[in-house]
Amino acid sequence: MEYRDLGKTGLRVSRIGFGGEHVTDADFATTEAVMRTAMEAGVNIMDVFMPQPDVRSHMGDALGARRKDVLLQGHIGAVLQKGQYLRSRDVKLCDEYIRDFLTRFHTDYIDLGMMHFIDTQEDYDLAFGSEYIDYCQELKRRGVVRFLGASSHNAVTARKMVETGLVDVLLFSINPAFDLLPGETEIDDLLKEELYEGRFAIDPDRAALYRLCEEKGVGITVMKTLAAGRLLDEASSPFGVALTPVQCIHYALERPAVSSVLLGAKTVEEMRRSLAYETATDAERDYSVLGRGARSAMRGKCMYCNHCLPCPAGIDIASVTKYLDLARQHGGAPDTVRAHYAALTAHGGDCIACGKCEERCPFAVPVRENMRGAAEVFGK
């Protein structure tokens, strides 16, 4: 395993990290096996945004005495409301879940305390213009968090946060599809050298964010590296070709200021698939097959992150959408997919079309349309 400086924090992080989201519903044995596989390979940074008590306890117990060997990236503002994930700036509620994090991980500090999911101007104003930012800074002053960070999917908002000087680390979504230039780019701008990184023309706001982080010494940890697996499938890849995890990882690691790519895994095999990057050849890492063309953008494609929650109808929107996508990919729902869908406590047909989910979604997914589609495909 190779290690990189995490900006100017003084920390050294494995360039392959672990994102814990995919073990949210896993049992302890699975969680422990995945984490053991990662740590034995040298992984020393793990992201834990999930507020659910079981996954926190499983991960905390799996770490045990090895807590000191791992940098935990915990999120300030990821909470539960009536059993559903919610992002909140309510200081009292945030503090409840920070204390819960410390208890379940058997620790008295969080290495990287991330201000959770700040994408829009409204998000920014609410976070940085309220007692929430004071609370976050107080956590750092007290040593409850060693370094303060933020997570975002929006380059413009992320730049504003970095420019405040308060952010030590940025968790940002990076992959070749997300980095594409917007469709409205003027022809006179297409040859501007500053818009290009390697072989790709990337969105100038994203390129500027990466350069700013490099200049400011803000280390970037990466999420959505595989675009929820869409880049691994020729049918769903915007480039018309399937990429490998190794190619996606290499792309992200080549961006300025990137310190670690955090990969989710729900099985040991998936964790090993990501760790294979360390022994991959240059040819296996090469992503030049993408060229500069793309068939479509990723906008509107669900990443199954459930940042759209909470749902007043209690729908697990990510799961419903995932099963709908699987049905569409197969030209009809296989029995196993129907069984998983049927086991959900709420279904697409329960959607009340309030639209709150679409307001929260960082990827502009037509959630209400997807819920109607699921009801049609699965009959409820």
Secondary structure as GFF3:
##gff-version 3
##sequence-region A 1 380
A	DSSP	beta_strand	3	5	.	.	.	ID=ss1
A	DSSP	beta_strand	12	14	.	.	.	ID=ss2
A	DSSP	beta_strand	16	19	.	.	.	ID=ss3
A	DSSP	three_ten_helix	20	23	.	.	.	ID=ss4
A	DSSP	alpha_helix	28	40	.	.	.	ID=ss5
A	DSSP	beta_strand	45	48	.	.	.	ID=ss6
A	DSSP	alpha_helix	53	63	.	.	.	ID=ss7
A	DSSP	three_ten_helix	64	69	.	.	.	ID=ss8
A	DSSP	beta_strand	71	76	.	.	.	ID=ss9
A	DSSP	beta_strand	78	81	.	.	.	ID=ss10
A	DSSP	beta_strand	84	87	.	.	.	ID=ss11
A	DSSP	alpha_helix	91	104	.	.	.	ID=ss12
A	DSSP	beta_strand	110	115	.	.	.	ID=ss13
A	DSSP	alpha_helix	121	128	.	.	.	ID=ss14
A	DSSP	alpha_helix	131	142	.	.	.	ID=ss15
A	DSSP	beta_strand	145	152	.	.	.	ID=ss16
A	DSSP	alpha_helix	155	163	.	.	.	ID=ss17
A	DSSP	beta_strand	169	173	.	.	.	ID=ss18
A	DSSP	three_ten_helix	187	189	.	.	.	ID=ss19
A	DSSP	three_ten_helix	193	195	.	.	.	ID=ss20
A	DSSP	beta_strand	196	197	.	.	.	ID=ss21
A	DSSP	beta_strand	200	201	.	.	.	ID=ss22
A	DSSP	alpha_helix	204	216	.	.	.	ID=ss23
A	DSSP	beta_strand	219	223	.	.	.	ID=ss24
A	DSSP	three_ten_helix	230	232	.	.	.	ID=ss25
A	DSSP	alpha_helix	245	253	.	.	.	ID=ss26
A	DSSP	beta_strand	258	264	.	.	.	ID=ss27
A	DSSP	alpha_helix	268	275	.	.	.	ID=ss28
A	DSSP	three_ten_helix	276	279	.	.	.	ID=ss29
A	DSSP	alpha_helix	282	285	.	.	.	ID=ss30
A	DSSP	three_ten_helix	288	290	.	.	.	ID=ss31
A	DSSP	alpha_helix	317	329	.	.	.	ID=ss32
A	DSSP	alpha_helix	335	342	.	.	.	ID=ss33
A	DSSP	three_ten_helix	348	350	.	.	.	ID=ss34
A	DSSP	alpha_helix	356	360	.	.	.	ID=ss35
A	DSSP	alpha_helix	367	378	.	.	.	ID=ss36
###
